[in-house]
């Protein structure tokens, strides 16, 4: 049964910890929006958002597909690109907006030979074109790029992770799957390549025969952690593996993080990793009833959700599935996911907190569908902002109208609140408790001295007037210490 719950600017939502925080929810793009000179939105393809609430939506119009960033059109199909010569944009895929405001993505190209009709781009600067030789030292010198999948991800270090196909003459097959990290220097337009995983590579005693090419199966953290799926040549139901960097973290047929249950299926399921290496994955476990065997697990063993469980925050409903959308995990380990309920509703959760559900009113319009599909929703790495594709009912025109809804969780992320205890042996150590006190300060000092970028890398500069203030730079220095002091003195609302 569909409920109705009004959402809008300044809504107070209650979290599991019991304190209330302001949440703002707004439609940033919707059906029939007009963008000069000739673009009228008819549908949406993908969404992405960064730590500053800046967002990018890929939209469609009768005039063609286009990218909207913070309300302005930044690229359109048919637009010329600086390289290759004569190339024009045919389609966009895999756009990711990093915390510095740059976009890494795959573009299909028109008006060029088919041997070079796609490329990996940093904003609109060509990095690698289909048909080029790969310079990854893990491949032979005559290895060519044959193409790229939509699973392209860029982080804050301008590292672009490409899931693609190459042809390495030393690998027996003519089309060889590969995951490659490109370290791009935007100032000079040069790059290095490093193969992370590739066909025929030996991992955990089996040869790689394929990699997960679904966009949900490639996750990259702001400072370079990567999570991906590998299919090997072992027997079925023993051949699928989840990897974080070069470490296997789960394998089909092996014991799972849930006592007494094994991983039975990892393929074609979403996963995510953060800078600390904490990961979450949607997995199938057994032996279990088929109506209760789908789980969302976190790497510390926490069961975020399970098929058949009571829906968090909705005690009269049960979870029946998770759709085919992505997972996202914040710096703090909060997991963004969508659950389908036995009431027919769908709910966007972060952890066990309801962010949005069908039946909610956003700007007075009834939400009738959440897009639990690939590229259907996204989370900023700090966990403050979420964006989701929806359908709504328009009283004047009826159902089926699409929109992108931006959710600002407001002061949820009190930067200074880091720990409930200063004792490393206390379970509350490293777990925010809603208060700012000396436990937080000493915890920060511990992480700063230990060189923990995931916690202590907070800023590029200590000058509040500098554009780099509050933006991590991958380096721990005195600026991070003074930035934390500023936040500590401010406390939490």
N, C-alpha and C positions, 0 to 999 in steps of 0.2 A: 504494500500500500504506500503510495507516494505521500510524504509529509510536505509541509511548506514551512520554510525557515528563512526569514529575511536576513540577508547579509549586506554589509555595506561599510562605508568608512567608519572606523571606530568601534566595530563590533567587539564585544568582550567574549572571549572563549575561555573555558576552564581547562587547564592542563592536568595531567596525571598528578603533578606535584601539588596541585590545589590552588596555585596562584593564578590570577586572571591577567591576561595580557591583551593589548589592543591588536586587532587584526583588520586590515583593510583589504577589501576585495573589489576589484573593478574589471570591467570589460575593456581591454585595450585595443582590440580589433574585433569587428563583427561584420556579419553579412551586410552588404549594400554600402559599406563605408566607401567613400570616394577619395581617391588619391590622384591629384592632377598629374599629367593632363588627361588621362583616359583610363584609369584603373578603378574598377568597381569590384569590391571583394565578393566572390561567390562561394569560396571554400578555403580551407586552411590545410596545409600539409605538415608543418612542423613548428616547434616552438623551442626557444632556449632563453635562459636568463642568467645574469651573473650576480656577484655579491653586492653590486651597487643598485640593483633593481633595473638595470638596463636590459632590454629584451630585444629579440629578433623573432619575427614570425614570417614563415614562408606562406604566401597566399596565392590564390588563383583568381584570375579575372578573365573575361572574354578576350581581353587584349593580350593575355599570357600570364605566366607565372612571374612573381616578383618577391623581393625581400623588403620587409618593413622593419626599421629599427627605431624604437622609441617614437613611433608615430610618423616617421619620414621614410620615403622610399629610397633605398640605397643601391639597388641593382634590379634590373628587369631582363627578362628573356628578350633576345634580339639586340641587346646592348653589346657594343664592341668591347673587347678586352685588349689590354696592351700587348699581350702575347698569348698564343702565337699570332703572327701576322695574318690579318684577315679574319681571325676567329671572332665569333659572336656567341653569347650565352644561349644555350639551348634549354638547360634545366639546372636546378640547384639540388644538391644532395648533402646531407650530413652536416649542415651548418652548426658550428659551435662557437659561442661568444665567450671569450675568456675574460678574466677579471681586469684586463688592461683595455678592453674594448675592441680587440681584434677578432676577426672571424677566420676560422680555418674550415675549408669545405672542399668538396668535389664538385666540379662543374662539367656538365656535358657541353660539347662545343659543336656549333654548326659552321658551315662555310669553310671546313677544313677536311683533309682526307680522313677516311674512317680509321686509318692506322694511327691517327693522333687526335681522335675526337673526344677526348676527355682529359682532365688535368686536376691536379691538387693545387689549390690556391690559398695564399695568405691574403685575406681581403680580396682584392682583384689582381694581385701579383702572382704570376705563374711560378710555381715551385718545381713541379715535375709533370711532364706531359706523357701521356700514353705513347709507347713506342721508344721512349728514351732508354738508354742503358742504365741499369742500377749500379750504384757505386758502393753498395753494401759489401764489406770485405768477406762476409759469410758466403757470398755467391761467387761463381766464376766470373771472369772479367767480361764475358760476352752475354751476360744475362740482361734481358730486356723486360721492361714493364709492358704487360699485355692489357692491363685494365685495373680499375679500382672499384671497390664496392662502396655502398652508402655508409658503411662503417668507417668513417674518417673522423678522428677526434684530435683537437688541438688543446694544449694546456697553457698555463701562464708563463712557461719557459720557451714558448714558441716551438715546442716539440709537436710535430704532427704525426700521429700514429695512423698508418695506412693499412687497411686490410685489402689486399689486392692479389693479382695473379701475375706471375713472372714466367719467363721461359729460361731456365738455367740448363744449358746443355749437359751438365754433369748429373742432373736429376733425370731419371729415365722417362718420365712423362713429359708431354709437350706443354702442358699447362700446370704450373706449380703454384700452389697457394702459399702466401707469405704474409706475415705481419712485420712491418718495418717502421722503425722510428726515424723520423726526419728531424734533425736539429737545424732549425732555420735561423739564419742571421738576417733579420729584416733590414738592417742598416746597409748591408752590402749585397744582399740578394744571393748569398751563398749558403750551402747546406752540406751536412753530412748525413749518411744513411747508416743505420744499424739494424740488421735483421734480428727480431726478437724470437720469432718462431717460423718454421718453414717446413714444407713437405719433405719427407725422408729423414728429418731430424729425429734422433732417438731421445725420448723422454720417458722416464720410469720403465725402461725396458721394452718399449714398443715404438715402432716407427710411425711418425705423423703421416696420415693420409689426407687430412683436411683440417681446416680451421673454421671456427664459427663466423660466418659472414653476415649474419643477422645483426643489424645495428644495436640490438639489445645485448649482444654478446661481446661488445668491446667497450670497456670502461677505462677512462683515464683520469687520474687525479690532477689537481692544479700543478703539483710539483713533480709529476713524472711517474707515479705508480700506474701500472697497467694490469688489467684483468681480462682474460680471454678464455675461449673454449678450444680444446684440442680434441680431434678424433683420431685415434690410433688404429693399428692393425690387429689388436687383440680381439678375441671373440666379442660378439655383440653383448651389450650390457656390462662389459668390462672395459670398453675402449674409450669412453668419454672422460675427459679430465678438465677440471677448472684450474687455471694457472694465475698466480699473482707474480708478476715479474718472471723470474725463472724458477719459481717454486710451485710445485703441485700442491693444491690445498684441498682437492676433493677428486675422487675417482669412482666411476660407476662400479658397483660390486663390492666396494669397500665400506667399512663402518663409517657412519655419519657422525655429526656432532650431537645427534639425539641418541642417547643410549638405547641399544637394542634394535636400531633401525639402520639399514644400509642405504647408500645412494643407489637408486635403481635407474634414474634418468636425469642427465644433466644437459643434454642437447636441446637447442632451440629455446632455452630458458634464460631469463634476464639475470644479470648480476651487476654489481657495482663495487668500487673500492675508493677509499679516501687516502689522504696523504700519509696517515699513520699506518696504512696497510690493513686497516679494518675493512672487512668486506661483507657484503650481503648477497645472497643468491636465492633464486626461486628454484627449488629442487623437488624431485619426486623420490620418496623414501618408501622402503618396504622391509618386512612384510607389513602391509597396512591395508585397510579397506579402501577400495578405489575411490570412495567419496571423501576420504580423509588423508590421502597420500601426497597431496601437494602442499609444500611448506615454503615459507620465506624464513631463511635462517641468517643469523649474523655470526661472524667468525668467532665470537666469544661463547657461542653455544646458545645464545638467546633465540627463542622461537618468536619471531616478529608476528607471524600469522600462520594459520593452518586451515586447510579446507575443513569445513564442518564446525569450526569454533564459533562461539558467540561473537558477534560483531562488536568490536570495541566501541563503547559509547552508545550502542543501540541494542540493549539487552533482549529485545523481542525478535531479533533477526540473527541469522547465521551466515557465515561466509560460504559461498558455493564455488568460488573460483577467483582468478586474478587477471583474467583477460590475457592479452598478448603484448602488454605495454612494458616499458622499461622499469628498472629499479634505480633509485638514486640514494646515495648515502652522504650525509653532511660531514663536516670536519669533526663534529661531536658524535658521530655514529648513529644519527637519526636516519631512519629509512623511509623514503617516500614510495608509496605503493597505492594501487587501486584494488579494492575488494568488491566483488559482485555478491549481492545478498539474495537470500531466498525470497525476499519481498519483491524482487524485481528492480530494486534500487542499486546504485553503485556509489561508492564512497572513496574519496581521495583522502588518504591518511598520511600523516607523518608519525612514525611510531604507532602509538595507539590513540593519537589525537585526530579527530575529524576536522579536516580543512574545508571540504566542500562535498556535497552529495546531491544526487538528483532529488528534485523537489525544493531545493533552495531557491530563493529569489535573489538575484544579483542585479542591482540597478532596476528593480521592479520587474525583471523578466524571469520566468520560470525555467530553471535548468532541467532539461529532460534527458540528457545523455552526457556522460563523461567518456572521452576517447581513451579507452584502455588498450591502445594500439601502439605500434612503433611510432616514435616521435610524438606521442600524444601528450606528454607532460614532462616537466623538467624541474630541477631544484638547483638553486645556487649552492656553491660549495660550503658557504657559511650557514646554510640552512634557513636563512631569513626569507628568501623569496621562492615562491613556487609559481609555475605557469602551466595552464592546462587547457586543452582544446575541449570545447563543449558544444552541445546543441541546446537551443532554447526555444520556448514557445513565444511567438510574437502575436499579441492580441489582434493586430491588424492584418497579419499575413499568415498566421498558423505556425505549425511545428517545422522542425528540420533546419532552422537557421543556425549557422555556425558562428562561434566566437572564440577568442582567446581570453581567458580570465587570469589576471595577475593577482596573486595573494601575497601581501606583505605581512609577515608575522610580527612586525613591529619590534618591540623591545624584548622579544623572546631571547635574543642572543646577547645577553649582558656579557660583554667581553671579559670583564674582570672576574666573573663568577666561574671559577675553574674547578674547585674541589671542596668537598665537605670535610676534609681532614688534611692535616699536614703530615700524617703518619703513613708512609708507604705501605705498611702492613694492614692498614684499615681499609675495609671494603669501600669506604666513602672517598678514598684517595683518588683524585682525578675525575670525580663525579660531581657536576655542578649541583648545588643545593638551594639556589635561590637567594643566597646571602653573600655579601662581599665582606670578607674578614681576613685575618692574618693567615688562615689556612690557604686561601687563594694566593696570597702574596708569596708564601714560602713554596707552594706548589709551582708557581711560575718560575721562581728562582731555580728550583730543582731542574725543571725542563730546559731553562735557558742554559744552565751550566752543562747539562747533558747534550745540548745541541739538538733538541727535538724541534725541528722546523714546524711540524704539524701543530704544535702548541705555541711556541715562542716567536715564530716569524710572523710579525704583525704589521710591519710597515717598512717602507723604503727610507723614510726620513722622519725626523722628530719635529719638523716644522709644520704646524697645522695649515699653513698657507701654501705648502708645496703640493702639487698634484699627486705625488707619491705617498702622501700621508694616509696611513690606514690601508695601504696596498702592500701585501707581502712581496718580497723580492728574492726569496730563496737564500738569504744570507742573515745570519744572526749577528747583530752588533748592538752598540749602545742605543741606537735609535729605537730598537724594539723594546729595550728596557724602559726607556723614558716614555714611549707610547703606552706601555702597560701601566706605568705609574699614573699617567693622565687618566686612564680608564679606571684605575683603582680608586683614585681620589673622587672621581665622578660617582662611583658606586653604581647601583642599579635602581631604576625607578620603583 
